[in-house]
Amino acid sequence: MSGRIVTLTPNPVMDLRTSVDQVRSDRKLRCTDPVRQPGGGGLNVARTIRWLGGNACALFPAGGGTGEDLKHCLEGEALDYEAIPVAGESRENLIVLEEESGHEYRFAMPGPVLAQGEWEALLERLERTEPAPEYLVASGSLPPGVPEDFFARVAGVASRRGARVIVDTHGRPLERVMVPDSGVFLLKPNHNELEMLTGRKLAGEEDEEAAARELTADQQARAVVLSRGARGAMLVTRERTVRYRNPPVGVITRVGAGDSLIAGLVYRLGEGASLEEAVRFGVAVGAAAVASAGTGIGEWVDLEELLEQTEVA
């Protein structure tokens, strides 16, 4: 039986995807009919786990008509969730594909301002979730009004309850959560975020490995999975380093690829897989997301074939 997985998304979003022949200024652009899908780090993770055949409970704030749309979409996907009501309107993002060039333009909104009582309600709900989660995925951006140490507070609450905490965020919230004995089980930065955390330029793979190992040395995180884009991924713990090469796929979109990697990883961990095996599966799921239109994964994807093509060094 899979372990209980909870995802926490402090700034969920309704993604509107559309396309246009060419993006040009000062003229009306005739777009295709938009596709609306729930998004935001933890929601992407939970939806992908559901696609994989697992279960995850998504915890997030929701407000206004967009918040109702988010809940309605998740209900249509039979996804377990708990929405904390907030006064502000949940955000929408716009993703536009320029057909002529193949370039993708992403317009990300900041989200509603959360009052102290609203973001504290998320922590309180996590504190009394029963049964206590085995894995807690805290990911995405913070909306206005939420303190920069929010993810650090989340890690403290979840780790005290025995959960393995996986964090994927950026900027100051990432810096604030990365402290000695943080309670974080796994961190998933990219190259730029790893440079920010270590305060220095990282010239190549050896520098990246050394920097990631620094984060594990004083238990800022027990493991680091460095997302390296087209170069694949790298798992670093205090004991070992494992490198993964992406399977060959055509890139349609990179939206949600990192979230899909985490989803595959935590799904396999919940089934009892080793960390090395779980990361390999996550890399294959991330590749499936890259090769699929939208923020979901297409039914046509042969995940077993992608897994076989995911090289490990």
ZABALUM-239218 format. One record per residue (C-alpha): x, y, z; residue in three letters. Coordinates in Angstrom, 2 decimals. Layout:
<nodes>
((X,Y,Z),'ala');
...
</nodes>
This chain:
<nodes>
((0.00,0.00,0.00),'met');
((1.28,3.45,-0.90),'ser');
((2.20,5.81,1.93),'gly');
((0.00,8.84,2.46),'arg');
((1.14,11.82,0.39),'ile');
((0.03,15.41,1.03),'val');
((0.94,18.35,-1.20),'thr');
((0.82,21.94,0.01),'leu');
((0.41,24.71,-2.57),'thr');
((0.28,28.18,-1.00),'pro');
((-0.29,29.93,-4.34),'asn');
((-2.43,27.72,-6.63),'pro');
((-3.37,28.89,-10.10),'val');
((-5.71,28.26,-12.97),'met');
((-3.50,27.98,-16.05),'asp');
((-5.01,29.23,-19.30),'leu');
((-3.17,27.82,-22.31),'arg');
((-3.67,29.12,-25.82),'thr');
((-1.76,29.63,-29.06),'ser');
((-1.43,32.31,-31.70),'val');
((0.34,32.51,-35.08),'asp');
((2.67,35.27,-34.00),'gln');
((3.03,37.43,-30.88),'val');
((3.14,41.07,-31.97),'arg');
((2.67,44.35,-30.14),'ser');
((-0.03,46.95,-30.73),'asp');
((-2.48,44.67,-32.48),'arg');
((-5.30,42.34,-31.53),'lys');
((-4.06,38.73,-31.47),'leu');
((-6.56,36.04,-32.46),'arg');
((-5.91,33.10,-30.15),'cys');
((-7.17,29.53,-30.12),'thr');
((-9.76,28.44,-27.57),'asp');
((-8.04,28.36,-24.16),'pro');
((-7.50,25.15,-22.21),'val');
((-8.00,25.63,-18.46),'arg');
((-6.12,23.42,-16.01),'gln');
((-5.31,23.65,-12.29),'pro');
((-1.68,24.46,-11.59),'gly');
((0.83,25.58,-9.02),'gly');
((3.60,23.33,-7.72),'gly');
((1.76,21.05,-5.31),'gly');
((-1.38,20.80,-7.44),'leu');
((0.72,19.74,-10.42),'asn');
((2.38,17.10,-8.25),'val');
((-0.91,15.77,-6.89),'ala');
((-2.55,15.64,-10.34),'arg');
((0.42,13.76,-11.80),'thr');
((0.40,11.26,-8.92),'ile');
((-3.26,10.69,-9.67),'arg');
((-2.43,10.12,-13.35),'trp');
((0.18,7.55,-12.27),'leu');
((-2.50,5.64,-10.38),'gly');
((-1.64,6.87,-6.89),'gly');
((-3.39,9.12,-4.40),'asn');
((-2.36,12.42,-2.89),'ala');
((-4.32,14.96,-0.89),'cys');
((-3.83,18.52,-2.14),'ala');
((-3.99,21.27,0.48),'leu');
((-4.27,24.84,-0.80),'phe');
((-6.04,28.20,-0.28),'pro');
((-8.91,29.05,-2.64),'ala');
((-10.86,32.24,-3.11),'gly');
((-13.37,33.82,-5.47),'gly');
((-14.65,32.43,-8.73),'gly');
((-11.23,31.14,-9.77),'thr');
((-10.95,29.24,-6.50),'gly');
((-14.31,27.60,-7.22),'glu');
((-13.09,26.70,-10.71),'asp');
((-10.00,25.08,-9.22),'leu');
((-12.09,22.93,-6.90),'lys');
((-14.51,21.99,-9.66),'his');
((-11.66,20.84,-11.93),'cys');
((-10.07,18.77,-9.18),'leu');
((-13.40,17.14,-8.39),'glu');
((-13.70,16.24,-12.08),'gly');
((-10.34,14.48,-11.81),'glu');
((-11.42,12.64,-8.63),'ala');
((-8.52,14.24,-6.77),'leu');
((-8.58,14.31,-2.97),'asp');
((-8.17,17.90,-1.77),'tyr');
((-8.84,20.33,1.04),'glu');
((-9.27,23.99,0.14),'ala');
((-8.83,26.65,2.83),'ile');
((-11.20,29.55,2.04),'pro');
((-9.58,32.97,1.61),'val');
((-11.04,36.38,0.85),'ala');
((-8.91,37.18,-2.22),'gly');
((-9.39,35.86,-5.74),'glu');
((-7.17,32.89,-6.64),'ser');
((-4.89,33.75,-9.52),'arg');
((-4.86,32.87,-13.20),'glu');
((-1.76,32.49,-15.39),'asn');
((-1.62,32.85,-19.16),'leu');
((0.58,30.57,-21.28),'ile');
((0.79,31.44,-24.98),'val');
((2.44,29.31,-27.65),'leu');
((3.68,31.26,-30.66),'glu');
((3.10,28.76,-33.46),'glu');
((5.42,30.41,-35.96),'glu');
((8.52,30.17,-33.76),'ser');
((7.52,27.44,-31.30),'gly');
((8.35,29.81,-28.43),'his');
((6.22,29.69,-25.30),'glu');
((5.35,32.84,-23.36),'tyr');
((4.32,32.53,-19.71),'arg');
((2.56,35.37,-17.90),'phe');
((2.54,34.61,-14.16),'ala');
((0.34,36.60,-11.78),'met');
((1.26,37.24,-8.12),'pro');
((-1.82,35.76,-6.47),'gly');
((-4.14,37.13,-3.77),'pro');
((-2.92,38.80,-0.59),'val');
((-3.38,36.31,2.26),'leu');
((-4.16,37.61,5.72),'ala');
((-2.22,36.18,8.66),'gln');
((-5.17,34.09,9.77),'gly');
((-5.48,32.61,6.27),'glu');
((-1.91,31.37,5.86),'trp');
((-1.85,30.24,9.49),'glu');
((-4.94,28.15,8.72),'ala');
((-2.87,26.16,6.22),'leu');
((-0.31,25.34,8.92),'leu');
((-3.03,24.48,11.42),'glu');
((-4.71,22.14,8.94),'arg');
((-1.40,20.42,8.27),'leu');
((-0.88,20.06,12.02),'glu');
((-4.11,18.09,12.43),'arg');
((-4.19,16.08,9.19),'thr');
((-5.03,12.47,10.04),'glu');
((-3.39,10.16,9.48),'pro');
((-0.15,12.12,9.55),'ala');
((1.37,12.24,6.07),'pro');
((4.28,9.99,5.25),'glu');
((5.42,12.46,2.59),'tyr');
((4.73,16.19,2.43),'leu');
((5.50,18.04,-0.81),'val');
((5.64,21.81,-0.26),'ala');
((6.18,23.63,-3.53),'ser');
((5.54,26.67,-5.65),'gly');
((5.65,30.39,-4.99),'ser');
((4.30,32.36,-2.05),'leu');
((1.42,34.80,-2.56),'pro');
((1.62,38.33,-1.15),'pro');
((1.16,38.56,2.60),'gly');
((2.78,35.20,3.39),'val');
((6.06,35.46,5.33),'pro');
((9.28,34.37,3.63),'glu');
((9.86,31.67,6.25),'asp');
((6.54,29.95,5.48),'phe');
((8.15,26.85,3.96),'phe');
((10.48,26.65,6.95),'ala');
((7.41,26.63,9.21),'arg');
((5.80,23.96,7.02),'val');
((8.93,21.80,7.24),'ala');
((8.95,22.17,11.01),'gly');
((5.31,21.15,11.40),'val');
((5.50,18.22,9.00),'ala');
((8.83,16.83,10.22),'ser');
((7.66,16.92,13.84),'arg');
((4.77,14.71,12.74),'arg');
((7.20,12.25,11.16),'gly');
((6.69,13.24,7.51),'ala');
((9.47,13.25,4.96),'arg');
((9.40,16.82,3.64),'val');
((10.16,17.59,-0.01),'ile');
((10.61,21.28,-0.86),'val');
((10.63,22.94,-4.29),'asp');
((10.56,26.73,-4.21),'thr');
((12.83,29.64,-5.10),'his');
((14.21,32.99,-3.98),'gly');
((14.09,34.12,-0.37),'arg');
((11.59,31.42,0.72),'pro');
((14.14,28.83,-0.42),'leu');
((16.96,30.58,1.43),'glu');
((14.88,30.75,4.62),'arg');
((14.09,27.03,4.62),'val');
((17.70,25.96,4.04),'met');
((19.16,26.05,7.55),'val');
((20.97,23.36,9.56),'pro');
((18.60,20.66,10.83),'asp');
((15.80,22.14,8.74),'ser');
((13.64,19.01,8.77),'gly');
((13.79,18.85,4.96),'val');
((14.20,15.34,3.57),'phe');
((14.73,16.31,-0.07),'leu');
((15.35,19.56,-1.91),'leu');
((14.94,19.98,-5.69),'lys');
((16.82,23.09,-6.87),'pro');
((17.96,23.98,-10.36),'asn');
((21.42,25.31,-11.25),'his');
((20.61,28.98,-10.55),'asn');
((18.97,28.18,-7.22),'glu');
((21.96,26.09,-6.17),'leu');
((24.24,29.04,-6.97),'glu');
((22.01,31.30,-4.88),'met');
((22.11,28.94,-1.91),'leu');
((25.90,28.55,-1.97),'thr');
((26.66,32.16,-2.90),'gly');
((29.05,31.34,-5.73),'arg');
((29.17,30.58,-9.45),'lys');
((29.17,26.90,-10.33),'leu');
((31.22,26.30,-13.47),'ala');
((30.40,22.68,-14.16),'gly');
((29.17,19.32,-12.94),'glu');
((31.87,18.89,-10.27),'glu');
((31.05,22.29,-8.80),'asp');
((27.34,21.42,-8.79),'glu');
((28.02,18.15,-6.99),'glu');
((30.20,19.83,-4.37),'ala');
((27.62,22.55,-3.79),'ala');
((24.79,20.04,-3.41),'ala');
((26.85,18.00,-0.97),'arg');
((27.39,21.10,1.17),'glu');
((23.63,21.29,1.68),'leu');
((23.56,17.71,2.98),'thr');
((26.63,18.05,5.19),'ala');
((24.87,19.91,8.01),'asp');
((21.42,18.42,7.38),'gln');
((20.01,21.41,5.49),'gln');
((18.55,18.56,3.44),'ala');
((19.16,14.83,3.59),'arg');
((19.17,14.60,-0.19),'ala');
((19.37,17.03,-3.11),'val');
((17.95,16.29,-6.53),'val');
((19.44,18.85,-8.88),'leu');
((17.22,19.51,-11.88),'ser');
((19.56,20.09,-14.84),'arg');
((17.11,20.66,-17.69),'gly');
((18.23,18.99,-20.90),'ala');
((21.23,17.53,-19.03),'arg');
((19.01,15.38,-16.84),'gly');
((19.22,15.27,-13.03),'ala');
((21.70,14.56,-10.26),'met');
((20.97,12.94,-6.89),'leu');
((23.40,13.92,-4.15),'val');
((23.48,12.67,-0.57),'thr');
((26.29,12.63,1.97),'arg');
((27.18,9.10,0.86),'glu');
((26.78,9.06,-2.91),'arg');
((26.08,10.84,-6.20),'thr');
((23.94,9.40,-8.99),'val');
((23.51,11.05,-12.40),'arg');
((20.51,10.55,-14.67),'tyr');
((20.29,11.28,-18.38),'arg');
((16.90,12.20,-19.83),'asn');
((15.28,9.79,-22.27),'pro');
((15.11,11.21,-25.82),'pro');
((11.79,13.00,-26.32),'val');
((10.52,15.90,-28.38),'gly');
((9.97,19.01,-26.27),'val');
((6.46,20.45,-26.50),'ile');
((6.38,22.36,-23.20),'thr');
((8.52,22.69,-20.09),'arg');
((5.63,23.86,-17.90),'val');
((5.27,21.52,-14.94),'gly');
((8.24,19.29,-15.88),'ala');
((9.95,19.75,-12.51),'gly');
((6.69,19.12,-10.67),'asp');
((6.24,15.92,-12.66),'ser');
((9.72,14.78,-11.66),'leu');
((8.81,15.25,-8.00),'ile');
((5.47,13.50,-8.51),'ala');
((7.11,10.42,-10.00),'gly');
((9.77,10.43,-7.31),'leu');
((7.43,10.65,-4.33),'val');
((4.95,8.21,-5.90),'tyr');
((7.66,5.55,-6.13),'arg');
((8.99,6.36,-2.65),'leu');
((5.47,5.83,-1.34),'gly');
((5.49,2.39,-2.95),'glu');
((8.69,1.47,-1.12),'gly');
((11.28,2.10,-3.85),'ala');
((14.83,3.17,-3.05),'ser');
((15.70,6.83,-3.46),'leu');
((17.88,6.09,-6.51),'glu');
((15.09,4.13,-8.20),'glu');
((12.52,6.78,-7.31),'ala');
((14.57,9.59,-8.87),'val');
((15.02,7.55,-12.06),'arg');
((11.27,7.08,-12.28),'phe');
((10.79,10.80,-11.62),'gly');
((13.13,11.71,-14.49),'val');
((11.08,9.49,-16.82),'ala');
((7.82,11.11,-15.66),'val');
((9.36,14.57,-16.15),'gly');
((10.29,13.61,-19.70),'ala');
((6.73,12.45,-20.30),'ala');
((5.47,15.85,-19.18),'ala');
((7.90,17.66,-21.49),'val');
((6.59,15.63,-24.43),'ala');
((2.92,16.34,-23.62),'ser');
((0.82,19.40,-24.35),'ala');
((-0.54,21.33,-21.39),'gly');
((0.21,20.86,-17.71),'thr');
((-0.93,17.24,-17.74),'gly');
((0.51,14.05,-19.23),'ile');
((-1.05,12.60,-22.36),'gly');
((-2.58,9.13,-22.34),'glu');
((-0.38,8.19,-25.30),'trp');
((2.85,8.36,-23.30),'val');
((4.66,5.00,-22.93),'asp');
((6.11,5.53,-19.49),'leu');
((7.75,2.09,-19.31),'glu');
((9.67,2.80,-22.51),'glu');
((10.80,6.19,-21.19),'leu');
((11.94,4.54,-17.95),'leu');
((14.01,2.00,-19.89),'glu');
((15.62,4.87,-21.81),'gln');
((16.51,6.84,-18.67),'thr');
((20.25,6.26,-18.27),'glu');
((21.89,6.10,-14.85),'val');
((25.57,6.76,-14.10),'ala');
</nodes>
